[in-house]
Amino acid sequence: MKKRIGIAVLGLGWMGQAHSRAALRISSLFPDAEFKPELVVCADVEQSRRDRAVNDFGFARAVAGFEEAVSAKDVDAVWVTAPNMLHVPMIAAAAAAGKAIFSEKPIGARQHKQLRPTTSPKKHSTPTGVGYNYLWSPLVIHARELIASGAIGRSLIIAADSCRCMAATNLGC
Ligand SMILES: NC(=O)c1ccc[n+]([C@@H]2O[C@H](COP(=O)([O-])OP(=O)(O)OC[C@H]3O[C@@H](n4cnc5c(N)ncnc54)[C@H](O)[C@@H]3O)[C@@H](O)[C@H]2O)c1
């Protein structure tokens, strides 16, 4: 029996949709995964986005206020995909509710708005991740290994190019 992970997505814009699509594909791409993500609730201030969440992405429900979403009992993990200035209050609320958190980057709009120790996930011991997605790209990991192992000697300048459909939409990549 796979472990169910109830997900709340805060903000169903470009990134919220990309992450939701990714969650929907996990079971078919990774049949051996020991967990199964479930799109439980989407929070977005736009009614049209809430409608899309339920009708097109299969979220069980959609709400306007993120506080309601992060405190829901059937939510285990919160994905923060709203604009930057909302990251800190959203993360703080999710941490206080004891949820695992994945936030888009950069966290917070300004340096002085960054997380404080009193509201940080560290204080609440919740698992966290930040969307520096290129660090997990197989291409970047391979390049890092080549450099670290010395296989290509000492690198002074690196020029890289890659073509892929990261977060593709119907408008293109
Ligand atoms: N990791 C990456 O490669 C990558 C790429 C693009 C964007 N980002 C980051 O992702 C985040 C979102 O960017 P985007 O391009 O998807 O933005 P977007 O404008 O497309 O979507 C933001 C969504 O948040 C909603 N929203 C606004 N206020 C809200 C509130 N109070 N509560 C709930 N929802 C609210 C909006 O209605 C909208 O649907 C930003 O932090 C951005 O920097 C990361």
The ligand as an SDF file (V2000), in Angstrom:
LIG
                    3D

 44 48  0  0  0  0  0  0  0  0999 V2000
   12.0030   27.3580  -10.4030 N   0  0  0  0  0  0  0  0  0  0  0  0
   11.8440   28.0020  -11.5610 C   0  0  0  0  0  0  0  0  0  0  0  0
   12.4600   27.6700  -12.5700 O   0  0  0  0  0  0  0  0  0  0  0  0
   10.8500   29.1290  -11.6340 C   0  0  0  0  0  0  0  0  0  0  0  0
   10.3990   29.5750  -12.8870 C   0  0  0  0  0  0  0  0  0  0  0  0
    9.4410   30.5910  -12.9120 C   0  0  0  0  0  0  0  0  0  0  0  0
    8.9730   31.1570  -11.7440 C   0  0  0  0  0  0  0  0  0  0  0  0
    9.4630   30.7160  -10.5350 N   0  0  0  0  0  0  0  0  0  0  0  0
    8.9470   31.2660   -9.2690 C   0  0  0  0  0  0  0  0  0  0  0  0
    7.6430   30.7110   -9.0610 O   0  0  0  0  0  0  0  0  0  0  0  0
    6.8140   31.6510   -8.3640 C   0  0  0  0  0  0  0  0  0  0  0  0
    5.5260   31.8630   -9.1500 C   0  0  0  0  0  0  0  0  0  0  0  0
    5.8560   32.3590  -10.4290 O   0  0  0  0  0  0  0  0  0  0  0  0
    4.8380   32.1770  -11.6590 P   0  0  0  0  0  0  0  0  0  0  0  0
    5.5850   32.6030  -12.8600 O   0  0  0  0  0  0  0  0  0  0  0  0
    4.1950   30.8290  -11.6180 O   0  0  0  0  0  0  0  0  0  0  0  0
    3.7310   33.3070  -11.2890 O   0  0  0  0  0  0  0  0  0  0  0  0
    2.2640   33.4780  -11.9010 P   0  0  0  0  0  0  0  0  0  0  0  0
    1.9670   34.9390  -11.8450 O   0  0  0  0  0  0  0  0  0  0  0  0
    2.1130   32.7620  -13.2040 O   0  0  0  0  0  0  0  0  0  0  0  0
    1.3230   32.7140  -10.8410 O   0  0  0  0  0  0  0  0  0  0  0  0
    1.1130   33.1910   -9.5370 C   0  0  0  0  0  0  0  0  0  0  0  0
   -0.2620   32.6860   -9.0620 C   0  0  0  0  0  0  0  0  0  0  0  0
   -0.4070   33.0440   -7.6880 O   0  0  0  0  0  0  0  0  0  0  0  0
   -1.7440   33.5030   -7.4950 C   0  0  0  0  0  0  0  0  0  0  0  0
   -1.8270   34.3450   -6.3010 N   0  0  0  0  0  0  0  0  0  0  0  0
   -1.5870   35.6670   -6.1660 C   0  0  0  0  0  0  0  0  0  0  0  0
   -1.8250   36.0600   -4.8990 N   0  0  0  0  0  0  0  0  0  0  0  0
   -2.1900   34.9440   -4.2190 C   0  0  0  0  0  0  0  0  0  0  0  0
   -2.5840   34.7090   -2.8630 C   0  0  0  0  0  0  0  0  0  0  0  0
   -2.6260   35.6900   -1.9500 N   0  0  0  0  0  0  0  0  0  0  0  0
   -2.9250   33.4380   -2.5110 N   0  0  0  0  0  0  0  0  0  0  0  0
   -2.8820   32.4220   -3.4260 C   0  0  0  0  0  0  0  0  0  0  0  0
   -2.5260   32.5970   -4.7210 N   0  0  0  0  0  0  0  0  0  0  0  0
   -2.1910   33.8460   -5.1040 C   0  0  0  0  0  0  0  0  0  0  0  0
   -2.0650   34.2540   -8.7920 C   0  0  0  0  0  0  0  0  0  0  0  0
   -3.4660   34.4220   -8.9630 O   0  0  0  0  0  0  0  0  0  0  0  0
   -1.4380   33.3040   -9.8170 C   0  0  0  0  0  0  0  0  0  0  0  0
   -2.3480   32.2900  -10.2230 O   0  0  0  0  0  0  0  0  0  0  0  0
    7.6720   32.9100   -8.1950 C   0  0  0  0  0  0  0  0  0  0  0  0
    8.2550   32.8890   -6.9210 O   0  0  0  0  0  0  0  0  0  0  0  0
    8.7480   32.7570   -9.2600 C   0  0  0  0  0  0  0  0  0  0  0  0
    9.9610   33.4270   -8.9130 O   0  0  0  0  0  0  0  0  0  0  0  0
   10.3770   29.7120  -10.4780 C   0  0  0  0  0  0  0  0  0  0  0  0
  1  2  1  0
  2  3  2  0
  2  4  1  0
  4  5  1  0
  4 44  2  0
  5  6  2  0
  6  7  1  0
  7  8  2  0
  8  9  1  0
  8 44  1  0
  9 10  1  0
  9 42  1  0
 10 11  1  0
 11 12  1  0
 11 40  1  0
 12 13  1  0
 13 14  1  0
 14 15  2  0
 14 16  1  0
 14 17  1  0
 17 18  1  0
 18 19  2  0
 18 20  1  0
 18 21  1  0
 21 22  1  0
 22 23  1  0
 23 24  1  0
 23 38  1  0
 24 25  1  0
 25 26  1  0
 25 36  1  0
 26 27  1  0
 26 35  1  0
 27 28  2  0
 28 29  1  0
 29 30  1  0
 29 35  2  0
 30 31  1  0
 30 32  2  0
 32 33  1  0
 33 34  2  0
 34 35  1  0
 36 37  1  0
 36 38  1  0
 38 39  1  0
 40 41  1  0
 40 42  1  0
 42 43  1  0
M  CHG  2   8   1  16  -1
M  END
$$$$
